Amino acid sequence: MALVFEAFEEIVSRIPNAKLVLVGDGPEVEPLRHARPDVLLTGAKVGVEFAEHYASGDLFLFPSLTETFGNVVPEAMASGLVVVVFDDGAAGIYIT
């Protein structure tokens, strides 16, 4: 997660009104809510709500080095988002 925040800080240095929105759920949500009140944590979304989050974004960051195939990457690409991933595994193959 530290890499996400590092990347976001770089974005904010260039685009001060940028917002970081994390869609999903997991054990880190509550600690993040307290540590990073500047981040919008939406919880899990499915269907139309999930698609609306893609449609309202400008950039999709997928910082995983362990996910071998993330459906979210082609979904984000299909939604017209700029996608930033490591050049590793399936995600890197989609981008190149």
QUICORRA-V786697 format. One record per residue. N is the residue number from 0. RES is the residue in one small letter. PHI is phi as a letter, one per 30 degrees, with the letter a starting at -180 (none if undefined). Layout:
BEGIN
n = [N;N]
res = [RES;RES]
phi = [PHI;PHI]
END
This chain:
BEGIN
n = [0;1;2;3;4;5;6;7;8;9;10;11;12;13;14;15;16;17;18;19;20;21;22;23;24;25;26;27;28;29;30;31;32;33;34;35;36;37;38;39;40;41;42;43;44;45;46;47;48;49;50;51;52;53;54;55;56;57;58;59;60;61;62;63;64;65;66;67;68;69;70;71;72;73;74;75;76;77;78;79;80;81;82;83;84;85;86;87;88;89;90;91;92;93;94;95]
res = [m;a;l;v;f;e;a;f;e;e;i;v;s;r;i;p;n;a;k;l;v;l;v;g;d;g;p;e;v;e;p;l;r;h;a;r;p;d;v;l;l;t;g;a;k;v;g;v;e;f;a;e;h;y;a;s;g;d;l;f;l;f;p;s;l;t;e;t;f;g;n;v;v;p;e;a;m;a;s;g;l;v;v;v;v;f;d;d;g;a;a;g;i;y;i;t]
phi = [none;e;d;d;d;d;d;d;d;d;d;d;d;c;b;e;c;d;b;c;c;c;c;k;b;l;d;c;d;d;e;d;e;d;d;b;d;d;c;d;c;d;i;d;b;b;h;d;d;d;d;d;d;e;d;c;d;c;b;c;c;b;d;d;c;c;d;d;a;c;e;d;d;d;d;d;d;d;d;i;d;d;c;c;b;d;d;a;i;d;e;d;d;d;d;d]
END
